């Protein structure tokens, strides 16, 4: 996939679930073959991926939460592209 379009609406693929894991003290992405422990940035992005918000909405929400972060939009787009490449996400 190339860089996500701002009007694209990402969602977790079927069988994937995001949750807080107390034992890991982190958000994790669960899927049939295993689990991925997410860093804080990845968790912040994926908690906004709900099949309703567009990429532009996700970026705007994160800009409101973290106005001091430089290159936030590029970081979000890079992460979404990588997540899609890892088959964690699809588009509605």
Order of alpha helices (4+ residues) and beta strands (2+ residues): beta-beta-beta-beta-alpha-alpha-alpha-beta
